[in-house]
Amino acid sequence: MSFEWVSYFECTACGGLERADAVGYDSLGYPECPNCGTRTGPLAGSGHGTWTGSEALD
């Protein structure tokens, strides 16, 4: 009997729940919600995906 572990990503902005393998990452390695595009990371509470001054990093 085989068992496959499945990880899930829950977006703090929209509440969406997706399989972890369906989530994309930005150039710094932070996950981006596939539903609303919000980045999750240390600055997640500041702007929900609006990162002023760091557009050149993407």
PQR file of N, CA, C, O and H, with PARSE charges and radii, in Angstrom:
ATOM      1  N   MET A   1       0.843  -1.175   0.000 -0.4000 1.5000
ATOM      2  CA  MET A   1       0.000   0.000   0.000 -0.0000 2.0000
ATOM      3  C   MET A   1       0.889   1.239   0.000  0.5500 1.7000
ATOM      4  O   MET A   1       1.722   1.405   0.892 -0.5500 1.4000
ATOM      5  N   SER A   2       0.721   2.091  -0.975 -0.4000 1.5000
ATOM      6  CA  SER A   2       1.545   3.297  -1.061 -0.0000 2.0000
ATOM      7  C   SER A   2       0.759   4.507  -0.556  0.5500 1.7000
ATOM      8  O   SER A   2      -0.471   4.544  -0.590 -0.5500 1.4000
ATOM      9  H   SER A   2       0.045   1.956  -1.699  0.4000 1.0000
ATOM     10  N   PHE A   3       1.511   5.477  -0.095 -0.4000 1.5000
ATOM     11  CA  PHE A   3       0.912   6.708   0.415 -0.0000 2.0000
ATOM     12  C   PHE A   3       1.735   7.878  -0.081  0.5500 1.7000
ATOM     13  O   PHE A   3       2.962   7.862   0.015 -0.5500 1.4000
ATOM     14  H   PHE A   3       2.511   5.447  -0.068  0.4000 1.0000
ATOM     15  N   GLU A   4       1.072   8.889  -0.608 -0.4000 1.5000
ATOM     16  CA  GLU A   4       1.760  10.072  -1.108 -0.0000 2.0000
ATOM     17  C   GLU A   4       1.433  11.263  -0.217  0.5500 1.7000
ATOM     18  O   GLU A   4       0.266  11.622  -0.061 -0.5500 1.4000
ATOM     19  H   GLU A   4       0.075   8.901  -0.686  0.4000 1.0000
ATOM     20  N   TRP A   5       2.461  11.876   0.369 -0.4000 1.5000
ATOM     21  CA  TRP A   5       2.264  13.066   1.186 -0.0000 2.0000
ATOM     22  C   TRP A   5       1.961  14.244   0.275  0.5500 1.7000
ATOM     23  O   TRP A   5       2.657  14.468  -0.715 -0.5500 1.4000
ATOM     24  H   TRP A   5       3.409  11.584   0.242  0.4000 1.0000
ATOM     25  N   VAL A   6       0.925  14.990   0.611 -0.4000 1.5000
ATOM     26  CA  VAL A   6       0.538  16.154  -0.173 -0.0000 2.0000
ATOM     27  C   VAL A   6       0.600  17.381   0.733  0.5500 1.7000
ATOM     28  O   VAL A   6       0.002  17.401   1.808 -0.5500 1.4000
ATOM     29  H   VAL A   6       0.359  14.808   1.415  0.4000 1.0000
ATOM     30  N   SER A   7       1.326  18.396   0.289 -0.4000 1.5000
ATOM     31  CA  SER A   7       1.417  19.647   1.028 -0.0000 2.0000
ATOM     32  C   SER A   7       0.489  20.664   0.390  0.5500 1.7000
ATOM     33  O   SER A   7       0.273  20.653  -0.821 -0.5500 1.4000
ATOM     34  H   SER A   7       1.812  18.380  -0.585  0.4000 1.0000
ATOM     35  N   TYR A   8      -0.055  21.539   1.215 -0.4000 1.5000
ATOM     36  CA  TYR A   8      -0.967  22.560   0.730 -0.0000 2.0000
ATOM     37  C   TYR A   8      -0.485  23.943   1.109  0.5500 1.7000
ATOM     38  O   TYR A   8       0.173  24.124   2.134 -0.5500 1.4000
ATOM     39  H   TYR A   8       0.121  21.549   2.199  0.4000 1.0000
ATOM     40  N   PHE A   9      -0.811  24.913   0.284 -0.4000 1.5000
ATOM     41  CA  PHE A   9      -0.499  26.326   0.508 -0.0000 2.0000
ATOM     42  C   PHE A   9      -1.816  27.040   0.778  0.5500 1.7000
ATOM     43  O   PHE A   9      -2.762  26.920   0.000 -0.5500 1.4000
ATOM     44  H   PHE A   9      -1.345  24.767  -0.549  0.4000 1.0000
ATOM     45  N   GLU A  10      -1.879  27.790   1.890 -0.4000 1.5000
ATOM     46  CA  GLU A  10      -3.070  28.587   2.195 -0.0000 2.0000
ATOM     47  C   GLU A  10      -2.687  30.061   2.145  0.5500 1.7000
ATOM     48  O   GLU A  10      -1.797  30.499   2.873 -0.5500 1.4000
ATOM     49  H   GLU A  10      -1.110  27.888   2.522  0.4000 1.0000
ATOM     50  N   CYS A  11      -3.354  30.820   1.291 -0.4000 1.5000
ATOM     51  CA  CYS A  11      -3.075  32.244   1.120 -0.0000 2.0000
ATOM     52  C   CYS A  11      -3.658  33.029   2.293  0.5500 1.7000
ATOM     53  O   CYS A  11      -4.820  32.846   2.654 -0.5500 1.4000
ATOM     54  H   CYS A  11      -4.077  30.463   0.699  0.4000 1.0000
ATOM     55  N   THR A  12      -2.856  33.891   2.875 -0.4000 1.5000
ATOM     56  CA  THR A  12      -3.332  34.704   3.992 -0.0000 2.0000
ATOM     57  C   THR A  12      -4.201  35.861   3.516  0.5500 1.7000
ATOM     58  O   THR A  12      -4.959  36.422   4.307 -0.5500 1.4000
ATOM     59  H   THR A  12      -1.912  34.039   2.581  0.4000 1.0000
ATOM     60  N   ALA A  13      -4.107  36.227   2.242 -0.4000 1.5000
ATOM     61  CA  ALA A  13      -4.885  37.354   1.722 -0.0000 2.0000
ATOM     62  C   ALA A  13      -6.288  36.938   1.285  0.5500 1.7000
ATOM     63  O   ALA A  13      -7.273  37.553   1.694 -0.5500 1.4000
ATOM     64  H   ALA A  13      -3.491  35.771   1.600  0.4000 1.0000
ATOM     65  N   CYS A  14      -6.382  35.894   0.456 -0.4000 1.5000
ATOM     66  CA  CYS A  14      -7.685  35.507  -0.087 -0.0000 2.0000
ATOM     67  C   CYS A  14      -8.256  34.249   0.552  0.5500 1.7000
ATOM     68  O   CYS A  14      -9.430  33.933   0.357 -0.5500 1.4000
ATOM     69  H   CYS A  14      -5.582  35.394   0.125  0.4000 1.0000
ATOM     70  N   GLY A  15      -7.442  33.533   1.307 -0.4000 1.5000
ATOM     71  CA  GLY A  15      -7.903  32.309   1.952 -0.0000 2.0000
ATOM     72  C   GLY A  15      -7.922  31.104   1.040  0.5500 1.7000
ATOM     73  O   GLY A  15      -8.413  30.042   1.424 -0.5500 1.4000
ATOM     74  H   GLY A  15      -6.488  33.789   1.466  0.4000 1.0000
ATOM     75  N   GLY A  16      -7.391  31.253  -0.174 -0.4000 1.5000
ATOM     76  CA  GLY A  16      -7.368  30.147  -1.128 -0.0000 2.0000
ATOM     77  C   GLY A  16      -6.476  29.019  -0.656  0.5500 1.7000
ATOM     78  O   GLY A  16      -5.452  29.261  -0.017 -0.5500 1.4000
ATOM     79  H   GLY A  16      -6.992  32.115  -0.487  0.4000 1.0000
ATOM     80  N   LEU A  17      -6.850  27.799  -0.961 -0.4000 1.5000
ATOM     81  CA  LEU A  17      -6.093  26.608  -0.597 -0.0000 2.0000
ATOM     82  C   LEU A  17      -5.743  25.862  -1.870  0.5500 1.7000
ATOM     83  O   LEU A  17      -6.629  25.444  -2.616 -0.5500 1.4000
ATOM     84  H   LEU A  17      -7.681  27.602  -1.480  0.4000 1.0000
ATOM     85  N   GLU A  18      -4.456  25.696  -2.118 -0.4000 1.5000
ATOM     86  CA  GLU A  18      -3.969  25.038  -3.336 -0.0000 2.0000
ATOM     87  C   GLU A  18      -2.895  24.021  -2.974  0.5500 1.7000
ATOM     88  O   GLU A  18      -2.230  24.132  -1.943 -0.5500 1.4000
ATOM     89  H   GLU A  18      -3.736  26.035  -1.513  0.4000 1.0000
ATOM     90  N   ARG A  19      -2.743  23.035  -3.839 -0.4000 1.5000
ATOM     91  CA  ARG A  19      -1.620  22.101  -3.660 -0.0000 2.0000
ATOM     92  C   ARG A  19      -0.312  22.882  -3.779  0.5500 1.7000
ATOM     93  O   ARG A  19      -0.203  23.801  -4.590 -0.5500 1.4000
ATOM     94  H   ARG A  19      -3.282  22.945  -4.676  0.4000 1.0000
ATOM     95  N   ALA A  20       0.662  22.519  -2.980 -0.4000 1.5000
ATOM     96  CA  ALA A  20       1.937  23.236  -2.968 -0.0000 2.0000
ATOM     97  C   ALA A  20       2.644  23.173  -4.314  0.5500 1.7000
ATOM     98  O   ALA A  20       3.367  24.105  -4.667 -0.5500 1.4000
ATOM     99  H   ALA A  20       0.573  21.772  -2.321  0.4000 1.0000
ATOM    100  N   ASP A  21       2.456  22.110  -5.068 -0.4000 1.5000
ATOM    101  CA  ASP A  21       3.131  22.012  -6.359 -0.0000 2.0000
ATOM    102  C   ASP A  21       2.496  22.895  -7.430  0.5500 1.7000
ATOM    103  O   ASP A  21       3.040  23.009  -8.529 -0.5500 1.4000
ATOM    104  H   ASP A  21       1.868  21.353  -4.782  0.4000 1.0000
ATOM    105  N   ALA A  22       1.344  23.531  -7.129 -0.4000 1.5000
ATOM    106  CA  ALA A  22       0.690  24.448  -8.065 -0.0000 2.0000
ATOM    107  C   ALA A  22       1.060  25.902  -7.799  0.5500 1.7000
ATOM    108  O   ALA A  22       0.621  26.798  -8.520 -0.5500 1.4000
ATOM    109  H   ALA A  22       0.902  23.438  -6.236  0.4000 1.0000
ATOM    110  N   VAL A  23       1.865  26.139  -6.766 -0.4000 1.5000
ATOM    111  CA  VAL A  23       2.222  27.495  -6.360 -0.0000 2.0000
ATOM    112  C   VAL A  23       3.533  27.901  -7.024  0.5500 1.7000
ATOM    113  O   VAL A  23       4.507  27.148  -7.017 -0.5500 1.4000
ATOM    114  H   VAL A  23       2.222  25.412  -6.180  0.4000 1.0000
ATOM    115  N   GLY A  24       3.540  29.116  -7.603 -0.4000 1.5000
ATOM    116  CA  GLY A  24       4.758  29.652  -8.197 -0.0000 2.0000
ATOM    117  C   GLY A  24       5.532  30.467  -7.179  0.5500 1.7000
ATOM    118  O   GLY A  24       5.001  30.821  -6.126 -0.5500 1.4000
ATOM    119  H   GLY A  24       2.748  29.727  -7.608  0.4000 1.0000
ATOM    120  N   TYR A  25       6.770  30.763  -7.486 -0.4000 1.5000
ATOM    121  CA  TYR A  25       7.638  31.512  -6.586 -0.0000 2.0000
ATOM    122  C   TYR A  25       8.252  32.691  -7.316  0.5500 1.7000
ATOM    123  O   TYR A  25       8.524  32.618  -8.514 -0.5500 1.4000
ATOM    124  H   TYR A  25       7.200  30.476  -8.342  0.4000 1.0000
ATOM    125  N   ASP A  26       8.471  33.793  -6.578 -0.4000 1.5000
ATOM    126  CA  ASP A  26       9.112  34.955  -7.189 -0.0000 2.0000
ATOM    127  C   ASP A  26      10.620  34.759  -7.217  0.5500 1.7000
ATOM    128  O   ASP A  26      11.115  33.711  -6.804 -0.5500 1.4000
ATOM    129  H   ASP A  26       8.249  33.852  -5.604  0.4000 1.0000
ATOM    130  N   SER A  27      11.348  35.743  -7.694 -0.4000 1.5000
ATOM    131  CA  SER A  27      12.797  35.623  -7.849 -0.0000 2.0000
ATOM    132  C   SER A  27      13.544  35.523  -6.519  0.5500 1.7000
ATOM    133  O   SER A  27      14.703  35.111  -6.491 -0.5500 1.4000
ATOM    134  H   SER A  27      10.946  36.595  -8.030  0.4000 1.0000
ATOM    135  N   LEU A  28      12.890  35.896  -5.418 -0.4000 1.5000
ATOM    136  CA  LEU A  28      13.512  35.780  -4.095 -0.0000 2.0000
ATOM    137  C   LEU A  28      13.117  34.483  -3.386  0.5500 1.7000
ATOM    138  O   LEU A  28      13.594  34.209  -2.285 -0.5500 1.4000
ATOM    139  H   LEU A  28      11.948  36.231  -5.440  0.4000 1.0000
ATOM    140  N   GLY A  29      12.261  33.696  -4.001 -0.4000 1.5000
ATOM    141  CA  GLY A  29      11.870  32.420  -3.440 -0.0000 2.0000
ATOM    142  C   GLY A  29      10.618  32.448  -2.588  0.5500 1.7000
ATOM    143  O   GLY A  29      10.312  31.463  -1.916 -0.5500 1.4000
ATOM    144  H   GLY A  29      11.873  33.918  -4.896  0.4000 1.0000
ATOM    145  N   TYR A  30       9.881  33.561  -2.598 -0.4000 1.5000
ATOM    146  CA  TYR A  30       8.646  33.649  -1.827 -0.0000 2.0000
ATOM    147  C   TYR A  30       7.473  33.157  -2.673  0.5500 1.7000
ATOM    148  O   TYR A  30       7.389  33.466  -3.861 -0.5500 1.4000
ATOM    149  H   TYR A  30      10.130  34.362  -3.144  0.4000 1.0000
ATOM    150  N   PRO A  31       6.564  32.389  -2.056 -0.5600 1.5000
ATOM    151  CA  PRO A  31       5.424  31.868  -2.832  0.2800 2.0000
ATOM    152  C   PRO A  31       4.447  32.955  -3.242  0.5500 1.7000
ATOM    153  O   PRO A  31       4.231  33.922  -2.510 -0.5500 1.4000
ATOM    154  N   GLU A  32       3.860  32.787  -4.421 -0.4000 1.5000
ATOM    155  CA  GLU A  32       2.837  33.692  -4.937 -0.0000 2.0000
ATOM    156  C   GLU A  32       1.534  32.904  -5.082  0.5500 1.7000
ATOM    157  O   GLU A  32       1.517  31.833  -5.689 -0.5500 1.4000
ATOM    158  H   GLU A  32       4.036  32.002  -5.015  0.4000 1.0000
ATOM    159  N   CYS A  33       0.461  33.429  -4.533 -0.4000 1.5000
ATOM    160  CA  CYS A  33      -0.833  32.747  -4.579 -0.0000 2.0000
ATOM    161  C   CYS A  33      -1.306  32.612  -6.025  0.5500 1.7000
ATOM    162  O   CYS A  33      -1.332  33.605  -6.753 -0.5500 1.4000
ATOM    163  H   CYS A  33       0.475  34.299  -4.040  0.4000 1.0000
ATOM    164  N   PRO A  34      -1.682  31.401  -6.459 -0.5600 1.5000
ATOM    165  CA  PRO A  34      -2.178  31.228  -7.823  0.2800 2.0000
ATOM    166  C   PRO A  34      -3.552  31.863  -8.042  0.5500 1.7000
ATOM    167  O   PRO A  34      -3.934  32.112  -9.186 -0.5500 1.4000
ATOM    168  N   ASN A  35      -4.301  32.128  -6.969 -0.4000 1.5000
ATOM    169  CA  ASN A  35      -5.633  32.721  -7.100 -0.0000 2.0000
ATOM    170  C   ASN A  35      -5.592  34.238  -7.211  0.5500 1.7000
ATOM    171  O   ASN A  35      -6.220  34.811  -8.101 -0.5500 1.4000
ATOM    172  H   ASN A  35      -3.991  31.926  -6.040  0.4000 1.0000
ATOM    173  N   CYS A  36      -4.851  34.903  -6.306 -0.4000 1.5000
ATOM    174  CA  CYS A  36      -4.877  36.364  -6.277 -0.0000 2.0000
ATOM    175  C   CYS A  36      -3.526  37.012  -6.583  0.5500 1.7000
ATOM    176  O   CYS A  36      -3.465  38.229  -6.758 -0.5500 1.4000
ATOM    177  H   CYS A  36      -4.341  34.438  -5.582  0.4000 1.0000
ATOM    178  N   GLY A  37      -2.446  36.236  -6.652 -0.4000 1.5000
ATOM    179  CA  GLY A  37      -1.136  36.774  -6.987 -0.0000 2.0000
ATOM    180  C   GLY A  37      -0.377  37.398  -5.830  0.5500 1.7000
ATOM    181  O   GLY A  37       0.701  37.954  -6.039 -0.5500 1.4000
ATOM    182  H   GLY A  37      -2.496  35.248  -6.510  0.4000 1.0000
ATOM    183  N   THR A  38      -0.907  37.323  -4.613 -0.4000 1.5000
ATOM    184  CA  THR A  38      -0.247  37.898  -3.452 -0.0000 2.0000
ATOM    185  C   THR A  38       0.989  37.101  -3.086  0.5500 1.7000
ATOM    186  O   THR A  38       0.962  35.871  -3.087 -0.5500 1.4000
ATOM    187  H   THR A  38      -1.783  36.872  -4.443  0.4000 1.0000
ATOM    188  N   ARG A  39       2.069  37.794  -2.775 -0.4000 1.5000
ATOM    189  CA  ARG A  39       3.296  37.148  -2.326 -0.0000 2.0000
ATOM    190  C   ARG A  39       3.225  36.930  -0.824  0.5500 1.7000
ATOM    191  O   ARG A  39       2.683  37.762  -0.096 -0.5500 1.4000
ATOM    192  H   ARG A  39       2.091  38.794  -2.775  0.4000 1.0000
ATOM    193  N   THR A  40       3.765  35.830  -0.366 -0.4000 1.5000
ATOM    194  CA  THR A  40       3.806  35.516   1.047 -0.0000 2.0000
ATOM    195  C   THR A  40       5.258  35.497   1.478  0.5500 1.7000
ATOM    196  O   THR A  40       6.085  34.819   0.869 -0.5500 1.4000
ATOM    197  H   THR A  40       4.206  35.154  -0.958  0.4000 1.0000
ATOM    198  N   GLY A  41       5.566  36.237   2.520 -0.4000 1.5000
ATOM    199  CA  GLY A  41       6.924  36.297   3.030 -0.0000 2.0000
ATOM    200  C   GLY A  41       6.995  37.225   4.213  0.5500 1.7000
ATOM    201  O   GLY A  41       5.966  37.543   4.810 -0.5500 1.4000
ATOM    202  H   GLY A  41       4.894  36.788   3.014  0.4000 1.0000
ATOM    203  N   PRO A  42       8.194  37.674   4.571 -0.5600 1.5000
ATOM    204  CA  PRO A  42       8.368  38.523   5.741  0.2800 2.0000
ATOM    205  C   PRO A  42       7.576  39.831   5.676  0.5500 1.7000
ATOM    206  O   PRO A  42       7.196  40.370   6.715 -0.5500 1.4000
ATOM    207  N   LEU A  43       7.327  40.338   4.491 -0.4000 1.5000
ATOM    208  CA  LEU A  43       6.610  41.602   4.349 -0.0000 2.0000
ATOM    209  C   LEU A  43       5.180  41.386   3.856  0.5500 1.7000
ATOM    210  O   LEU A  43       4.607  42.277   3.229 -0.5500 1.4000
ATOM    211  H   LEU A  43       7.636  39.900   3.647  0.4000 1.0000
ATOM    212  N   ALA A  44       4.600  40.223   4.128 -0.4000 1.5000
ATOM    213  CA  ALA A  44       3.280  39.893   3.602 -0.0000 2.0000
ATOM    214  C   ALA A  44       2.201  40.846   4.082  0.5500 1.7000
ATOM    215  O   ALA A  44       1.231  41.079   3.361 -0.5500 1.4000
ATOM    216  H   ALA A  44       5.066  39.499   4.638  0.4000 1.0000
ATOM    217  N   GLY A  45       2.338  41.399   5.268 -0.4000 1.5000
ATOM    218  CA  GLY A  45       1.327  42.298   5.797 -0.0000 2.0000
ATOM    219  C   GLY A  45       1.402  43.697   5.242  0.5500 1.7000
ATOM    220  O   GLY A  45       0.517  44.508   5.512 -0.5500 1.4000
ATOM    221  H   GLY A  45       3.126  41.209   5.854  0.4000 1.0000
ATOM    222  N   SER A  46       2.418  44.008   4.481 -0.4000 1.5000
ATOM    223  CA  SER A  46       2.579  45.370   3.971 -0.0000 2.0000
ATOM    224  C   SER A  46       2.284  45.437   2.484  0.5500 1.7000
ATOM    225  O   SER A  46       3.196  45.344   1.663 -0.5500 1.4000
ATOM    226  H   SER A  46       3.137  43.349   4.261  0.4000 1.0000
ATOM    227  N   GLY A  47       1.029  45.597   2.138 -0.4000 1.5000
ATOM    228  CA  GLY A  47       0.666  45.850   0.749 -0.0000 2.0000
ATOM    229  C   GLY A  47       0.090  44.694  -0.016  0.5500 1.7000
ATOM    230  O   GLY A  47      -0.451  44.907  -1.101 -0.5500 1.4000
ATOM    231  H   GLY A  47       0.288  45.673   2.806  0.4000 1.0000
ATOM    232  N   HIS A  48       0.173  43.477   0.484 -0.4000 1.5000
ATOM    233  CA  HIS A  48      -0.371  42.308  -0.211 -0.0000 2.0000
ATOM    234  C   HIS A  48       0.001  42.280  -1.686  0.5500 1.7000
ATOM    235  O   HIS A  48      -0.871  42.343  -2.552 -0.5500 1.4000
ATOM    236  H   HIS A  48       0.612  43.304   1.365  0.4000 1.0000
ATOM    237  N   GLY A  49       1.297  42.184  -1.971 -0.4000 1.5000
ATOM    238  CA  GLY A  49       1.742  42.029  -3.346 -0.0000 2.0000
ATOM    239  C   GLY A  49       2.200  43.325  -4.001  0.5500 1.7000
ATOM    240  O   GLY A  49       2.739  43.296  -5.108 -0.5500 1.4000
ATOM    241  H   GLY A  49       2.005  42.133  -1.267  0.4000 1.0000
ATOM    242  N   THR A  50       1.996  44.462  -3.341 -0.4000 1.5000
ATOM    243  CA  THR A  50       2.466  45.720  -3.902 -0.0000 2.0000
ATOM    244  C   THR A  50       3.785  46.062  -3.252  0.5500 1.7000
ATOM    245  O   THR A  50       3.828  46.552  -2.124 -0.5500 1.4000
ATOM    246  H   THR A  50       1.558  44.486  -2.443  0.4000 1.0000
ATOM    247  N   TRP A  51       4.848  45.804  -3.961 -0.4000 1.5000
ATOM    248  CA  TRP A  51       6.192  46.003  -3.423 -0.0000 2.0000
ATOM    249  C   TRP A  51       6.828  47.196  -4.113  0.5500 1.7000
ATOM    250  O   TRP A  51       7.379  47.052  -5.205 -0.5500 1.4000
ATOM    251  H   TRP A  51       4.813  45.406  -4.877  0.4000 1.0000
ATOM    252  N   THR A  52       6.766  48.350  -3.511 -0.4000 1.5000
ATOM    253  CA  THR A  52       7.345  49.539  -4.132 -0.0000 2.0000
ATOM    254  C   THR A  52       8.852  49.529  -3.939  0.5500 1.7000
ATOM    255  O   THR A  52       9.350  49.228  -2.854 -0.5500 1.4000
ATOM    256  H   THR A  52       6.318  48.468  -2.625  0.4000 1.0000
ATOM    257  N   GLY A  53       9.550  49.851  -4.970 -0.4000 1.5000
ATOM    258  CA  GLY A  53      11.004  49.949  -4.899 -0.0000 2.0000
ATOM    259  C   GLY A  53      11.739  48.639  -5.176  0.5500 1.7000
ATOM    260  O   GLY A  53      12.966  48.649  -5.270 -0.5500 1.4000
ATOM    261  H   GLY A  53       9.145  50.095  -5.852  0.4000 1.0000
ATOM    262  N   SER A  54      11.051  47.534  -5.309 -0.4000 1.5000
ATOM    263  CA  SER A  54      11.755  46.274  -5.564 -0.0000 2.0000
ATOM    264  C   SER A  54      11.337  45.635  -6.896  0.5500 1.7000
ATOM    265  O   SER A  54      11.595  44.454  -7.128 -0.5500 1.4000
ATOM    266  H   SER A  54      10.054  47.526  -5.233  0.4000 1.0000
ATOM    267  N   GLU A  55      10.703  46.405  -7.750 -0.4000 1.5000
ATOM    268  CA  GLU A  55      10.272  45.856  -9.024 -0.0000 2.0000
ATOM    269  C   GLU A  55      11.460  45.363  -9.867  0.5500 1.7000
ATOM    270  O   GLU A  55      11.309  44.438 -10.666 -0.5500 1.4000
ATOM    271  H   GLU A  55      10.493  47.364  -7.562  0.4000 1.0000
ATOM    272  N   ALA A  56      12.616  45.966  -9.693 -0.4000 1.5000
ATOM    273  CA  ALA A  56      13.786  45.573 -10.478 -0.0000 2.0000
ATOM    274  C   ALA A  56      14.255  44.173 -10.121  0.5500 1.7000
ATOM    275  O   ALA A  56      14.957  43.549 -10.917 -0.5500 1.4000
ATOM    276  H   ALA A  56      12.739  46.717  -9.044  0.4000 1.0000
ATOM    277  N   LEU A  57      13.888  43.653  -8.941 -0.4000 1.5000
ATOM    278  CA  LEU A  57      14.301  42.318  -8.533 -0.0000 2.0000
ATOM    279  C   LEU A  57      13.492  41.236  -9.245  0.5500 1.7000
ATOM    280  O   LEU A  57      13.949  40.097  -9.338 -0.5500 1.4000
ATOM    281  H   LEU A  57      13.317  44.159  -8.295  0.4000 1.0000
ATOM    282  N   ASP A  58      12.322  41.557  -9.741 -0.4000 1.5000
ATOM    283  CA  ASP A  58      11.511  40.566 -10.421 -0.0000 2.0000
ATOM    284  C   ASP A  58      11.946  40.509 -11.840  0.5500 1.7000
ATOM    285  O   ASP A  58      11.399  39.733 -12.623 -0.5500 1.4000
ATOM    286  H   ASP A  58      11.951  42.483  -9.665  0.4000 1.0000
TER
END
